[in-house]
Amino acid sequence: MVNRTIKKVAILGSGTMGSGIAAQLANVGIPSYLL
């Protein structure tokens, strides 16, 4: 298994779940893009 570092994330859908995922990613310092 290869360990990879997540540098940025795109989230499709900015509803309740999408915005919650973006908030959690922001809390750990990973930039995210809501589309």
Contacts in CASP RR format, 6 or more apart in sequence:
PFRMAT RR
TARGET T0000
AUTHOR 0000-0000-0000
METHOD contacts of the structure
MODEL  1
MVNRTIKKVAILGSGTMGSGIAAQLANVGIPSYLL
6 30 0 8 1.000
7 30 0 8 1.000
7 31 0 8 1.000
8 30 0 8 1.000
8 31 0 8 1.000
8 32 0 8 1.000
8 33 0 8 1.000
9 25 0 8 1.000
9 30 0 8 1.000
9 31 0 8 1.000
9 32 0 8 1.000
9 33 0 8 1.000
10 32 0 8 1.000
10 33 0 8 1.000
10 35 0 8 1.000
11 18 0 8 1.000
11 21 0 8 1.000
11 22 0 8 1.000
11 32 0 8 1.000
11 33 0 8 1.000
11 34 0 8 1.000
11 35 0 8 1.000
12 35 0 8 1.000
13 34 0 8 1.000
13 35 0 8 1.000
14 22 0 8 1.000
14 34 0 8 1.000
14 35 0 8 1.000
18 34 0 8 1.000
19 34 0 8 1.000
21 32 0 8 1.000
22 32 0 8 1.000
22 34 0 8 1.000
25 31 0 8 1.000
25 32 0 8 1.000
26 32 0 8 1.000
END
